[in-house]
Structure formats: C-alpha cells, structure tokens
Amino acid sequence: MFTGIVEELGTIEAFEPLSDGSRLTISGPVVTEDAKHGDSIAVNGVCLTVVTVGDGRFTVDVVAETLRRSALKGIATGDRVNLERAMALGERLGGHIVQGHVDGTAVLRGTDADGLTRFELPRRLSRYLVEKGSITVDGVSLTVVDAGEAEFTVALIPTTKEVTTLGLREPGDEVNIEVDVLAKHLERLAAAQLAERAHGAQARSGDNGGVREAR
C-alpha cells in the first residue's frame, strides 16, 4: 500500500528482457536506504517487488502482463521514474490510499488556458472520476479538477513538477493511471445490491401472477 507521495526521482540504469517480462535496474538512494529483498517499491505507480538491492540501486522483475497494462512497456535506459516505498502503519497519509495496481493508461494532452493539465483516458476508467476526487498519475496522488466522459484535468503545483516525472512529461506521453479503489468497491457493492433487488422484484412479480391466476 502506498500514499502517492513520491519520495524521489530514480533513473532506469538497465532494461534486461526476460522470457516472460523484463528486469529493471533502478538507481534510488533514498528508497534503498532500508530496502531489502521482497520489499515493495512503486515505480511510476506500479507496485514491484525488490529482487536485489545495493549501492543505491535495486532490481525488479516486471512480468509481461504488467508491461501490457502499464506504461512501463515504453520505459528505456536513462528514463526518470517516480519512486515510493510502501507506507508503514502509523505514518501520516499525505496523499490517498494507493494500491500500486495500475488500472490502465492515459495520454497527456497538454495544458489548457486555465493552466490545468489535461489527460485523455479510456471511458471504462472515467466513470470512477469525480470532481475533487483522487486519482493516481504515474504514482502521484492528485486531485481531479474536471472529470469528463473520456478526459480529466488536474492542477500541478510547481513542487509536483519539480520532484516528479510530471514536470518532464510532454503532450502525447503515456502515463499510468490508478483510480480510487473505494470507487471500485462501491460500484461492485451497488451492482450486487441492485441485482438482488431486481431478482427479488421478479420473484414477487411471479408469485403475484400465480395468485392472480389461481383466483
């Protein structure tokens, strides 16, 4: 579990293809201070497991499924990435609850006249966005300003641009998106309740119909 508050900008030092994915070597002196084998580190919002660690760098294996679903498929040696260690219980939750499970990708479209940064995303994800709600973009916890049918805007403060990759992005770049997990759970629960009510209504309608026929 993460908070969406990036701890440092790391650098991809090596990208090694594997039979079922890739192995990344990433420099990150801050996140490796207390990291060990098996720990979780979010790389551009993707929760990955540390394989080896030492000398201010660590390696992670990225399976083919993760590459397919995330923007990590386009990563290259020398690229900068947002890094965050898994949060510890009792710490302040500065951002919002982030799982590190990317739901899909969006495309940066640019900055509008009001200074808001606009992204285009699939409609299947846009239904989870609401004005003033939370969204994770490349591992950065942000607040939605406007939520459209296939796009959304956020306001990036200078600090966010300075300490994350969002200050390096250009129009057309693909970014990782994780929508608010609470919205997904609520949708699931609501769908189940609506289905139960519909089933109950059908059953009652059938019973009443049988009674009427008997009379």
Buried (B, 14 or more C-beta within 10 A) or exposed (E): BBBBBBBBBBBBBEBEEEEEBBBBBBBBEBBBEEBEEEBBBBBBBBBBEBBEBEEBBBBBBBEEEBBEBBBBBEBEEEBBBBBBBBBEEEEEBEBBBBBBBBBBBBBBBEEEEEEBBBBEBEEEBBEBBEEEBBBBBBBBBBEBBBBEEEBBBBEBEEEBBEBBBBBEBEEEBBBBBBBBBEBEEEEEEEEEEEEEEEEEEEEEEEEEEEEEEEE
